[in-house]
């Protein structure tokens, strides 16, 4: 797996474990809500991940973008679909989103190179 991907996932897992071990009820509920919000429902998981990706890009959260890119990739989103979603994010968010678009594209390339699904 690419260093870019493994560094992100290792750090995220380590810190999530610490946060959840702190046993804060509100934090645990937010994590649970987040997990359940992206499960299959009226919208399929793939669509929800693309929605999460767009919202994350508009909000300019690189960690969130990486998370949704990887989850979308694992759920069968292809490069064309990802780029269409990111084009909407860039349109809505404006040119300030372009640096995040660059990093998202780089992360997507790493996912494709790693071939992990």
NUNUVO-884316 format. One line per 8 residues: their letters; for each residue x, y, z of N, C-alpha, C, O. Coordinates in steps of 0.1 Angstrom, whole numbers. Example, Ala and Ser with C-alpha at 12.3 -4.5 7.8 and 13.67 -1.06 7.14 Angstrom:
BEGIN
AS) 132 -57 78 123 -45 78 132 -33 78 142 -33 85 ~ 128 -22 71 137 -11 71 129 0 79 134 11 80 $
***
This chain:
BEGIN
XXXXXXXX) 9 -12 0 0 0 0 9 12 0 19 13 6 ~ 5 22 -7 12 35 -8 14 41 6 6 40 15 ~ 26 47 7 29 54 20 18 65 23 14 67 34 ~ 14 72 13 3 82 14 -9 76 20 -15 82 29 ~ -13 64 16 -25 58 21 -23 52 35 -31 54 44 ~ -12 45 37 -9 38 49 -7 48 61 -11 46 72 ~ 1 59 58 3 70 68 -11 76 72 -13 78 84 ~ -19 78 63 -32 84 66 -40 74 75 -46 78 85 $
XXXXXXXX) -41 62 70 -49 52 77 -44 48 91 -51 46 100 ~ -30 47 92 -24 44 105 -27 55 115 -30 52 126 ~ -25 67 111 -27 78 120 -42 79 124 -45 81 136 ~ -50 78 114 -65 79 117 -69 68 127 -77 70 136 ~ -65 55 124 -68 44 133 -63 46 147 -70 44 157 ~ -50 51 148 -44 53 162 -52 64 169 -55 62 181 ~ -55 75 163 -61 86 170 -76 83 173 -81 87 183 ~ -83 76 164 -97 72 166 -97 63 178 -106 64 187 $
XXXXXXXX) -88 53 179 -87 44 191 -86 52 204 -92 49 214 ~ -77 62 204 -75 70 216 -87 78 219 -91 79 231 ~ -93 84 209 -105 92 211 -117 84 217 -123 88 227 ~ -119 72 211 -130 64 216 -127 57 229 -136 55 237 ~ -114 55 233 -110 50 246 -112 60 257 -114 56 268 ~ -113 72 253 -115 83 263 -130 82 269 -133 88 279 ~ -138 74 262 -152 71 267 -161 83 268 -169 84 278 ~ -160 92 259 -169 104 259 -181 100 251 -181 96 239 $
XXXXXXXX) -193 100 258 -205 95 252 -209 103 239 -214 97 229 ~ -207 116 239 -211 124 227 -202 121 216 -207 119 204 ~ -189 120 218 -180 116 207 -183 102 201 -184 100 189 ~ -186 93 210 -190 79 206 -203 79 198 -204 72 188 ~ -212 87 202 -225 88 194 -223 95 181 -229 91 171 ~ -214 105 180 -211 111 167 -205 101 158 -208 101 146 ~ -195 94 163 -189 83 154 -199 73 149 -199 69 138 ~ -208 69 158 -218 59 155 -228 65 145 -231 58 135 $
XXXXXXXX) -232 77 146 -241 84 137 -234 85 123 -241 82 113 ~ -222 89 123 -214 90 111 -214 76 103 -216 76 91 ~ -211 66 111 -210 52 105 -224 48 99 -224 44 88 ~ -234 50 107 -247 46 102 -253 55 91 -260 50 83 ~ -249 68 91 -254 77 80 -250 72 66 -257 74 56 ~ -238 66 65 -233 61 52 -236 47 49 -231 42 39 ~ -245 41 57 -249 27 53 -260 27 43 -266 38 41 ~ -263 16 37 -273 15 26 -286 20 32 -290 17 43 $
XXXXXXXX) -293 27 23 -306 33 27 -314 36 14 -313 29 4 ~ -321 47 14 -328 51 2 -318 54 -9 -320 52 -21 ~ -306 59 -5 -295 61 -14 -285 49 -12 -283 45 -1 ~ -278 45 -23 -268 34 -21 -255 40 -15 -253 52 -15 ~ -247 31 -10 -235 35 -3 -226 44 -12 -220 54 -8 ~ -225 39 -25 -216 46 -35 -221 61 -36 -212 70 -36 ~ -233 64 -37 -239 77 -38 -236 85 -26 -232 97 -26 ~ -238 79 -14 -236 86 -1 -221 90 0 -218 100 5 $
XXXXXXXX) -212 81 -4 -198 84 -3 -194 96 -12 -186 104 -9 ~ -200 96 -24 -198 108 -33 -203 120 -27 -197 131 -29 ~ -215 120 -21 -220 131 -14 -211 136 -3 -208 148 -1 ~ -206 126 5 -196 130 15 -184 136 10 -178 145 16 ~ -179 131 -2 -167 136 -8 -169 151 -12 -161 159 -10 ~ -181 154 -19 -184 167 -23 -185 177 -11 -179 187 -11 ~ -192 172 -1 -193 181 11 -179 183 18 -176 194 22 ~ -171 173 18 -158 174 24 -149 184 16 -141 191 22 $
XXXXXXXX) -150 183 3 -142 192 -5 -146 206 -4 -138 215 -2 ~ -159 209 -4 -165 222 -2 -161 228 12 -158 240 13 ~ -161 219 22 -156 223 35 -141 224 37 -136 228 47 ~ -134 219 27 -119 219 26 -113 211 37 -104 216 44 ~ -118 199 39 -113 190 50 -105 179 42 -111 169 38 ~ -92 180 42 -84 170 35 -85 156 41 -85 146 33 ~ -85 155 54 -87 142 60 -100 136 56 -101 124 53 ~ -111 144 56 -124 139 52 -124 135 37 -130 124 34 $
XXXXXXXX) -117 143 29 -117 139 15 -110 126 13 -115 117 5 ~ -98 124 20 -91 111 18 -100 100 23 -100 89 16 ~ -107 101 34 -115 91 39 -126 87 29 -128 75 26 ~ -133 97 24 -143 94 14 -138 89 1 -145 81 -6 ~ -127 94 -3 -120 88 -16 -118 73 -14 -122 65 -23 ~ -112 70 -3 -108 55 -1 -121 47 0 -122 36 -6 ~ -131 52 8 -143 44 10 -151 43 -4 -156 33 -7 ~ -151 54 -11 -158 54 -24 -151 44 -34 -157 37 -41 $
XXXXXXXX) -137 45 -34 -130 36 -42 -133 21 -39 -135 13 -48 ~ -133 18 -26 -136 4 -21 -151 0 -25 -154 -12 -26 ~ -159 10 -27 -173 7 -30 -176 8 -45 -188 9 -49 ~ -165 8 -53 -167 7 -68 -168 20 -75 -171 20 -87 ~ -166 31 -69 -165 44 -76 -153 44 -85 -142 40 -81 ~ -155 48 -98 -143 49 -107 -138 63 -108 -145 72 -103 ~ -127 65 -115 -121 78 -116 -130 88 -122 -131 100 -118 ~ -138 84 -133 -147 93 -139 -157 98 -130 -160 110 -130 $
XXXXXXXX) -163 89 -122 -174 93 -113 -168 102 -102 -174 112 -98 ~ -156 99 -97 -149 107 -87 -147 121 -92 -149 131 -85 ~ -141 122 -104 -138 135 -110 -151 143 -113 -151 155 -111 ~ -162 137 -116 -174 144 -118 -179 150 -105 -184 161 -104 ~ -178 142 -94 -182 147 -81 -173 158 -77 -178 168 -71 ~ -160 157 -79 -151 167 -75 -152 180 -84 -150 191 -79 ~ -157 178 -96 -160 190 -104 -172 198 -98 -172 210 -99 ~ -181 191 -93 -193 197 -87 -188 205 -74 -192 216 -71 $
XXXXXXXX) -179 198 -66 -174 204 -54 -166 216 -57 -167 226 -50 ~ -159 216 -68 -151 228 -72 -159 239 -77 -157 251 -74 ~ -170 236 -84 -179 246 -88 -186 252 -77 -187 265 -76 ~ -191 244 -67 -198 249 -56 -189 257 -46 -192 267 -41 ~ -177 251 -44 -168 256 -34 -160 268 -40 -155 276 -32 ~ -158 268 -53 -150 279 -59 -135 275 -60 -131 264 -56 ~ -127 284 -65 -113 281 -68 -105 278 -56 -94 272 -57 ~ -110 281 -44 -103 278 -31 -102 263 -30 -94 258 -22 $
XXXXXXXX) -111 255 -36 -111 241 -35 -100 234 -44 -97 223 -42 ~ -94 242 -53 -85 236 -63 -73 229 -56 -69 218 -60 ~ -67 235 -46 -56 228 -39 -60 214 -33 -53 205 -33 ~ -73 214 -28 -78 201 -23 -81 191 -34 -79 179 -32 ~ -85 197 -45 -87 188 -57 -74 182 -61 -73 170 -65 ~ -63 189 -61 -50 184 -64 -46 173 -55 -42 162 -59 ~ -47 175 -42 -44 164 -32 -53 152 -33 -49 141 -31 ~ -66 155 -36 -75 144 -38 -71 135 -50 -72 123 -50 $
XXXXXXXX) -67 142 -61 -63 135 -73 -51 126 -70 -50 115 -74 ~ -41 132 -63 -29 125 -59 -33 112 -51 -27 102 -53 ~ -42 114 -41 -46 103 -32 -53 92 -41 -51 80 -38 ~ -61 96 -50 -69 87 -58 -59 79 -67 -60 67 -68 ~ -48 85 -72 -38 78 -80 -31 68 -71 -28 57 -75 ~ -29 71 -58 -23 62 -49 -32 50 -47 -27 38 -46 ~ -45 52 -45 -55 42 -44 -55 32 -56 -55 20 -55 ~ -54 38 -68 -54 30 -80 -41 22 -81 -41 10 -85 $
XXXXX) -30 28 -78 -17 21 -78 -17 10 -68 -12 -1 -71 ~ -22 12 -56 -23 1 -46 -33 -10 -50 -31 -21 -46 ~ -43 -6 -57 -53 -15 -62 -61 -22 -51 -66 -33 -52 ~ -62 -15 -39 -69 -21 -28 -84 -18 -29 -88 -6 -30 ~ -92 -28 -28 -107 -26 -28 -113 -35 -17 -125 -34 -15 $
***
